[in-house]
């Protein structure tokens, strides 16, 4: 990883500008560690009146990789093989457009009606 900056980046205590580091002479990091930790879901909110789900993660997630149909709602923390106690969503309308630590979406009416039944 490399860094470039112009003289307006920062000034010293006597208001002197920093010496710029220009493209072509970029400064290489002495140490660089890639991100090797995946996000974890820390909490979620569910509003069954409108079907709004908000997921909150430990780090920024790539919204283009978000797949609503990989989520399963369950009646309790452990339901075994009882299909009546869990529901795999078939899709949703994603409301979050940018990468973020929170993702919100609306459950499809089809799914919402089956879950409520």
C-alpha positions as CSV (number, residue, x, y, z in Angstrom):
1,X,0.0,0.0,0.0
2,X,1.3,3.4,-1.0
3,X,0.4,7.0,0.0
4,X,0.4,10.3,-1.8
5,X,-0.5,13.7,-0.4
6,X,-0.4,17.4,-1.3
7,X,0.9,20.3,0.6
8,X,-2.6,21.2,1.9
9,X,-2.8,17.9,3.8
10,X,-1.5,19.3,7.1
11,X,0.6,22.2,8.5
12,X,3.0,22.5,11.4
13,X,2.6,24.7,14.5
14,X,4.1,27.7,12.5
15,X,1.6,27.2,9.7
16,X,4.2,25.7,7.3
17,X,2.7,23.2,4.9
18,X,3.9,19.6,4.7
19,X,6.2,18.6,1.9
20,X,4.0,16.9,-0.7
21,X,4.5,13.3,-1.7
22,X,3.5,13.1,-5.4
23,X,2.2,10.4,-7.6
24,X,5.2,8.5,-9.0
25,X,7.1,9.0,-5.7
26,X,4.4,7.5,-3.4
27,X,5.6,6.4,0.0
28,X,5.2,2.7,0.7
29,X,3.8,1.5,4.0
30,X,6.4,-0.1,6.3
31,X,3.8,-2.5,7.6
32,X,0.5,-3.5,5.9
33,X,-1.9,-6.1,7.2
34,X,-4.8,-7.1,4.9
35,X,-8.3,-7.5,6.4
36,X,-8.7,-11.1,7.3
37,X,-11.6,-10.9,9.7
38,X,-15.1,-11.4,8.4
39,X,-18.1,-9.4,9.6
40,X,-20.3,-10.7,12.4
41,X,-24.0,-10.0,12.9
42,X,-24.3,-8.3,16.3
43,X,-28.0,-7.5,16.4
44,X,-31.1,-7.2,14.2
45,X,-34.4,-5.4,14.3
46,X,-37.6,-6.9,12.9
47,X,-40.8,-4.9,12.3
48,X,-43.5,-7.4,11.3
49,X,-46.1,-4.6,10.7
50,X,-44.2,-3.4,7.6
51,X,-41.7,-6.3,7.1
52,X,-38.7,-4.2,7.8
53,X,-35.5,-6.0,8.8
54,X,-32.3,-4.1,9.9
55,X,-29.1,-6.0,10.4
56,X,-26.1,-4.6,12.3
57,X,-22.6,-5.9,11.7
58,X,-19.2,-5.5,13.4
59,X,-17.7,-4.0,10.3
60,X,-18.7,-2.5,6.9
61,X,-20.2,-5.1,4.6
62,X,-20.3,-5.1,0.8
63,X,-24.0,-4.4,-0.1
64,X,-23.6,-6.0,-3.6
65,X,-22.9,-9.3,-1.9
66,X,-26.0,-9.3,0.3
67,X,-28.4,-12.2,-0.5
68,X,-31.8,-12.0,1.3
69,X,-32.7,-15.5,0.2
70,X,-29.9,-16.9,2.4
71,X,-31.7,-15.7,5.6
72,X,-33.9,-17.9,7.7
73,X,-36.3,-16.6,10.4
74,X,-36.9,-19.0,13.3
75,X,-39.5,-19.0,16.1
76,X,-36.7,-19.7,18.7
77,X,-32.9,-20.1,18.9
78,X,-33.1,-23.8,18.1
79,X,-36.0,-25.4,16.2
80,X,-34.5,-28.8,15.1
81,X,-36.1,-30.0,11.9
82,X,-39.6,-28.5,12.5
83,X,-40.3,-26.7,9.2
84,X,-43.3,-24.9,10.8
85,X,-40.9,-23.1,13.2
86,X,-38.7,-21.6,10.6
87,X,-39.0,-19.8,7.3
88,X,-36.4,-19.2,4.5
89,X,-36.9,-15.9,2.9
90,X,-37.4,-16.0,-0.9
91,X,-36.1,-12.4,-1.4
92,X,-36.6,-8.8,-0.4
93,X,-36.4,-5.2,-1.4
94,X,-33.0,-3.9,-0.2
95,X,-33.2,-0.4,1.1
96,X,-29.5,0.1,1.9
97,X,-27.7,1.3,-1.3
98,X,-24.1,1.9,0.0
99,X,-21.6,-0.3,1.9
100,X,-22.3,0.1,5.6
101,X,-22.3,-1.6,9.0
102,X,-26.1,-1.7,8.8
103,X,-28.3,-3.2,6.1
104,X,-32.0,-2.8,5.9
105,X,-34.5,-4.5,3.6
106,X,-38.2,-5.1,3.3
107,X,-39.5,-8.7,3.4
108,X,-41.5,-9.6,0.3
109,X,-45.3,-9.5,0.8
110,X,-45.4,-13.1,-0.3
111,X,-43.0,-14.1,2.5
112,X,-44.6,-11.8,5.0
113,X,-48.1,-13.2,4.5
114,X,-46.8,-16.8,4.9
115,X,-44.8,-15.9,8.1
116,X,-47.8,-14.2,9.6
117,X,-50.2,-17.1,8.9
